[in-house]
Amino acid sequence: MFPADGVHGFGGVQVAFYAYVALTCALTGGLWLLGLPTELTVVAFVPIGGLLLIPFWPLFTAQHPEHDDEAPQ
């Protein structure tokens, strides 16, 4: 496999990842503000993050850098 073509896609992956982390933290913090005990809020962070991977996965794959497999050696 040849290197990715420049930096294409890395900015898009970074934006999608930051949005994913921010939304996971916001939803977890929202549960805490609604009165969920801290111990359960920490535990809820993992399933919330896992469930948010479902809608975010197409964003990650769409922005993934492409490799040039047809390049001459």
DSSP file (Angstrom, degrees, kcal/mol; ACC not computed):
  #  RESIDUE AA STRUCTURE BP1 BP2  ACC     N-H-->O    O-->H-N    N-H-->O    O-->H-N    TCO  KAPPA ALPHA  PHI   PSI    X-CA   Y-CA   Z-CA
    1    1 A M              0   0    0      0, 0.0    68,-0.1     0, 0.0     3,-0.1   0.000 360.0 360.0 360.0 135.8    0.0    0.0    0.0
    2    2 A F        -     0   0    0     66,-0.2    66,-0.1     1,-0.2     3,-0.1  -0.516 360.0 -82.8 -91.0 160.6    1.3    3.4   -0.9
    3    3 A P        -     0   0    0      0, 0.0    65,-0.8     0, 0.0    -1,-0.2  -0.139  55.3 -88.7 -60.3 157.5    1.2    6.5    1.3
    4    4 A A  B     -A   67   0A   0     63,-0.2     2,-1.4     1,-0.1    63,-0.2  -0.286  49.3 -95.9 -62.9 152.2   -1.9    8.6    1.4
    5    5 A D  S >  S-     0   0    0     61,-1.3     3,-1.5     3,-0.1     2,-0.1  -0.575  76.5 -62.7 -75.9  94.1   -2.2   11.4   -1.1
    6    6 A G  T 3  S-     0   0    0     -2,-1.4    -2,-0.1     1,-0.2     0, 0.0  -0.420  98.2 -39.9  66.3-134.9   -0.9   14.3    0.9
    7    7 A V  T >> S+     0   0    0     -2,-0.1     3,-1.5     2,-0.0     4,-0.6   0.112  86.0 150.0-112.6  19.4   -3.0   15.2    3.9
    8    8 A H  T <4 S+     0   0    0     -3,-1.5    58,-0.2     1,-0.2    -3,-0.1  -0.318  70.9   9.3 -56.8 126.0   -6.4   14.6    2.2
    9    9 A G  T 3> S+     0   0    0     56,-0.1     4,-2.3    -2,-0.1    -1,-0.2   0.062  97.3  99.8  96.9 -25.2   -9.0   13.5    4.7
   10   10 A F  H <> S+     0   0    0     -3,-1.5     4,-2.1     1,-0.2    -2,-0.1   0.889  84.4  49.5 -66.6 -37.0   -7.0   14.0    7.9
   11   11 A G  H  X S+     0   0    0     -4,-0.6     4,-2.2     2,-0.2    -1,-0.2   0.895 111.4  49.8 -65.2 -40.0   -8.8   17.3    8.7
   12   12 A G  H  > S+     0   0    0      2,-0.2     4,-2.3    51,-0.2    -2,-0.2   0.889 110.7  48.9 -66.1 -39.9  -12.2   15.8    8.1
   13   13 A V  H  X S+     0   0    0     -4,-2.3     4,-2.6    50,-0.4    -1,-0.2   0.903 110.9  51.6 -65.1 -40.3  -11.4   12.8   10.4
   14   14 A Q  H  X S+     0   0    0     -4,-2.1     4,-2.5    -5,-0.2    -2,-0.2   0.914 110.5  47.3 -64.2 -43.2  -10.2   15.3   13.1
   15   15 A V  H  X S+     0   0    0     -4,-2.2     4,-2.3     2,-0.2    -1,-0.2   0.920 113.4  48.3 -64.3 -43.6  -13.4   17.4   12.9
   16   16 A A  H  X S+     0   0    0     -4,-2.3     4,-2.2     2,-0.2    -2,-0.2   0.900 112.3  49.3 -63.8 -40.1  -15.6   14.2   13.0
   17   17 A F  H  X S+     0   0    0     -4,-2.6     4,-2.7     2,-0.2     5,-0.2   0.922 110.9  49.0 -66.1 -43.9  -13.6   12.9   16.0
   18   18 A Y  H  X S+     0   0    0     -4,-2.5     4,-2.6     1,-0.2    -2,-0.2   0.901 112.1  49.1 -62.7 -39.9  -13.8   16.2   17.9
   19   19 A A  H  X S+     0   0    0     -4,-2.3     4,-2.4     2,-0.2    -1,-0.2   0.901 111.3  50.4 -65.0 -39.9  -17.6   16.3   17.3
   20   20 A Y  H  X S+     0   0    0     -4,-2.2     4,-2.2     2,-0.2    -2,-0.2   0.935 113.7  43.7 -62.5 -48.0  -17.9   12.7   18.5
   21   21 A V  H  X S+     0   0    0     -4,-2.7     4,-2.6     2,-0.2     5,-0.2   0.912 114.1  50.6 -65.9 -42.4  -16.0   13.4   21.7
   22   22 A A  H  X S+     0   0    0     -4,-2.6     4,-2.6    -5,-0.2    -2,-0.2   0.910 112.2  46.5 -63.5 -42.0  -17.8   16.7   22.3
   23   23 A L  H  X S+     0   0    0     -4,-2.4     4,-2.5     2,-0.2     5,-0.2   0.890 111.8  51.2 -68.5 -38.4  -21.2   15.1   21.9
   24   24 A T  H  X S+     0   0    0     -4,-2.2     4,-2.1    -5,-0.2    -2,-0.2   0.934 113.9  44.2 -62.2 -45.8  -20.3   12.1   24.1
   25   25 A C  H  X S+     0   0    0     -4,-2.6     4,-2.9     2,-0.2     5,-0.2   0.896 113.2  51.5 -65.8 -40.1  -19.1   14.5   26.8
   26   26 A A  H  X S+     0   0    0     -4,-2.6     4,-2.3    -5,-0.2    -2,-0.2   0.919 111.7  45.8 -65.2 -43.1  -22.2   16.8   26.5
   27   27 A L  H  X S+     0   0    0     -4,-2.5     4,-1.9     2,-0.2    -1,-0.2   0.906 114.9  47.7 -66.9 -40.0  -24.7   13.9   26.7
   28   28 A T  H  X S+     0   0    0     -4,-2.1     4,-1.7    -5,-0.2    -2,-0.2   0.924 113.4  47.8 -66.0 -43.6  -22.8   12.4   29.7
   29   29 A G  H  X S+     0   0    0     -4,-2.9     4,-2.5     1,-0.2    -2,-0.2   0.865 108.3  56.0 -64.0 -35.8  -22.7   15.8   31.4
   30   30 A G  H  X S+     0   0    0     -4,-2.3     4,-1.6     1,-0.2    -1,-0.2   0.889 105.2  51.3 -63.3 -39.2  -26.3   16.4   30.7
   31   31 A L  H  <>S+     0   0    0     -4,-1.9     5,-2.3     2,-0.2    -1,-0.2   0.898 110.3  49.7 -63.0 -39.0  -27.2   13.2   32.5
   32   32 A W  H ><5S+     0   0    0     -4,-1.7     3,-1.4     1,-0.2    -2,-0.2   0.910 109.5  50.9 -65.9 -41.8  -25.2   14.3   35.4
   33   33 A L  H 3<5S+     0   0    0     -4,-2.5    -1,-0.2     1,-0.3    -2,-0.2   0.796 104.0  59.3 -66.3 -27.5  -27.0   17.7   35.4
   34   34 A L  T 3<5S-     0   0    0     -4,-1.6    -1,-0.3    -5,-0.2    -2,-0.2   0.500 130.8 -92.4 -79.4  -3.0  -30.3   15.9   35.4
   35   35 A G  T < 5S+     0   0    0     -3,-1.4    -3,-0.2     1,-0.3    -2,-0.1   0.513  71.7 150.9 110.1   5.3  -29.4   14.2   38.6
   36   36 A L      < -     0   0    0     -5,-2.3    -1,-0.3    -6,-0.1     5,-0.1  -0.534  55.6-104.5 -68.0 132.5  -27.7   11.0   37.7
   37   37 A P     >  -     0   0    0      0, 0.0     4,-2.2     0, 0.0     3,-0.3  -0.199  26.7-115.0 -58.0 150.4  -25.2   10.0   40.4
   38   38 A T  H  > S+     0   0    0      1,-0.2     4,-2.3     2,-0.2     5,-0.2   0.872 113.8  55.2 -56.6 -41.8  -21.5   10.6   39.5
   39   39 A E  H  > S+     0   0    0      1,-0.2     4,-1.7     2,-0.2    -1,-0.2   0.910 111.9  43.0 -61.0 -42.3  -20.7    6.9   39.7
   40   40 A L  H  > S+     0   0    0     -3,-0.3     4,-2.3     2,-0.2    -1,-0.2   0.813 110.0  57.6 -73.2 -29.5  -23.4    6.0   37.2
   41   41 A T  H  X S+     0   0    0     -4,-2.2     4,-1.0     2,-0.2    -2,-0.2   0.914 106.6  48.4 -65.7 -41.9  -22.5    9.0   35.0
   42   42 A V  H >X S+     0   0    0     -4,-2.3     4,-0.6     1,-0.2     3,-0.5   0.911 113.5  47.2 -64.0 -41.8  -18.9    7.7   34.6
   43   43 A V  H >< S+     0   0    0     -4,-1.7     3,-0.7     1,-0.2    -2,-0.2   0.868 107.6  57.0 -66.4 -36.1  -20.3    4.3   33.8
   44   44 A A  H 3X S+     0   0    0     -4,-2.3     4,-2.2     1,-0.2     5,-0.2   0.712  89.8  75.5 -69.2 -20.2  -22.7    5.7   31.3
   45   45 A F  H <X S+     0   0    0     -4,-1.0     4,-2.4    -3,-0.5    -1,-0.2   0.891  93.2  51.7 -59.0 -41.1  -19.9    7.4   29.4
   46   46 A V  H <X S+     0   0    0     -3,-0.7     4,-2.4    -4,-0.6    -1,-0.2   0.952 112.3  41.6 -67.2 -51.2  -18.8    4.1   27.8
   47   47 A P  H  > S+     0   0    0      0, 0.0     4,-2.7     0, 0.0     5,-0.2   0.877 114.3  53.3 -66.3 -32.7  -22.2    3.0   26.4
   48   48 A I  H  X S+     0   0    0     -4,-2.2     4,-2.2     2,-0.2    -2,-0.2   0.946 111.0  46.5 -63.2 -45.7  -23.0    6.5   25.2
   49   49 A G  H  X S+     0   0    0     -4,-2.4     4,-0.8    -5,-0.2    -1,-0.2   0.894 113.3  49.6 -61.6 -40.1  -19.7    6.6   23.3
   50   50 A G  H >< S+     0   0    0     -4,-2.4     3,-0.6     1,-0.2     4,-0.5   0.908 111.4  47.6 -66.0 -42.0  -20.3    3.2   21.9
   51   51 A L  H >< S+     0   0    0     -4,-2.7     3,-1.0     1,-0.2    -1,-0.2   0.846 107.2  56.8 -68.9 -32.9  -23.8    4.1   20.7
   52   52 A L  H 3X S+     0   0    0     -4,-2.2     4,-1.6     1,-0.2    -1,-0.2   0.690  92.1  71.2 -73.3 -16.0  -22.6    7.3   19.2
   53   53 A L  H <X S+     0   0    0     -4,-0.8     4,-2.1    -3,-0.6    -1,-0.2   0.807  87.2  67.8 -65.6 -26.7  -20.2    5.4   17.0
   54   54 A I  H <4 S+     0   0    0     -3,-1.0    -1,-0.2    -4,-0.5    -2,-0.2   0.962 109.2  30.9 -61.0 -54.0  -23.2    4.1   15.0
   55   55 A P  H  4 S+     0   0    0      0, 0.0     4,-0.4     0, 0.0    -1,-0.2   0.789 122.6  51.0 -76.0 -23.0  -24.1    7.4   13.5
   56   56 A F  H  X S+     0   0    0     -4,-1.6     4,-2.0     1,-0.2     3,-0.5   0.699  88.4  80.8 -86.1 -18.2  -20.5    8.7   13.4
   57   57 A W  H  X S+     0   0    0     -4,-2.1     4,-2.5     1,-0.2     5,-0.3   0.894  89.3  53.0 -59.3 -42.5  -18.9    5.7   11.7
   58   58 A P  H  > S+     0   0    0      0, 0.0     4,-2.3     0, 0.0    -1,-0.2   0.870 108.2  52.5 -60.5 -33.1  -20.0    6.8    8.2
   59   59 A L  H  > S+     0   0    0     -3,-0.5     4,-1.5    -4,-0.4    -2,-0.2   0.918 110.0  47.8 -66.0 -41.7  -18.4   10.2    8.8
   60   60 A F  H  < S+     0   0    0     -4,-2.0     4,-0.4     1,-0.2    -1,-0.2   0.929 115.5  43.7 -64.4 -44.5  -15.1    8.5    9.8
   61   61 A T  H >< S+     0   0    0     -4,-2.5     3,-0.6     1,-0.2    -1,-0.2   0.852 111.4  53.9 -71.9 -33.2  -15.1    6.2    6.8
   62   62 A A  H 3< S+     0   0    0     -4,-2.3    -1,-0.2    -5,-0.3    -2,-0.2   0.829 114.2  41.6 -69.1 -30.4  -16.1    8.9    4.4
   63   63 A Q  T 3< S+     0   0    0     -4,-1.5   -50,-0.4    -5,-0.2    -1,-0.2   0.400  85.2 124.0 -97.2   2.0  -13.2   11.2    5.5
   64   64 A H  S <  S-     0   0    0     -3,-0.6   -54,-0.1    -4,-0.4   -55,-0.1  -0.386  72.0-103.5 -64.9 137.6  -10.6    8.4    5.7
   65   65 A P        -     0   0    0      0, 0.0     2,-0.3     0, 0.0   -56,-0.1  -0.307  35.3-129.7 -61.2 143.5   -7.5    9.1    3.6
   66   66 A E        -     0   0    0    -58,-0.2   -61,-1.3   -61,-0.1     2,-0.3  -0.714  14.1-141.6 -96.8 148.0   -7.3    7.2    0.4
   67   67 A H  B     -A    4   0A   0     -2,-0.3     2,-1.2   -63,-0.2   -63,-0.2  -0.825  14.4-126.0-108.7 148.3   -4.3    5.2   -0.7
   68   68 A D    >   +     0   0    0    -65,-0.8     3,-0.9    -2,-0.3   -66,-0.2  -0.746  34.0 167.9 -95.2  91.6   -3.0    5.0   -4.2
   69   69 A D  T 3  S+     0   0    0     -2,-1.2    -1,-0.2     1,-0.2     0, 0.0   0.625  73.6  59.7 -78.6 -12.6   -2.8    1.2   -4.8
   70   70 A E  T 3  S+     0   0    0     -3,-0.1    -1,-0.2     2,-0.0    -2,-0.1   0.369  75.1 123.7 -96.6   4.3   -2.2    1.7   -8.5
   71   71 A A    <   -     0   0    0     -3,-0.9     2,-0.0     1,-0.1   -69,-0.0  -0.378  67.5-109.7 -68.8 142.2    1.0    3.8   -8.2
   72   72 A P              0   0    0      0, 0.0    -1,-0.1     0, 0.0    -2,-0.0  -0.353 360.0 360.0 -69.0 152.5    4.0    2.5  -10.1
   73   73 A Q              0   0    0     -2,-0.0    -2,-0.1     0, 0.0     0, 0.0   0.448 360.0 360.0 -93.7 360.0    6.8    1.0   -8.1
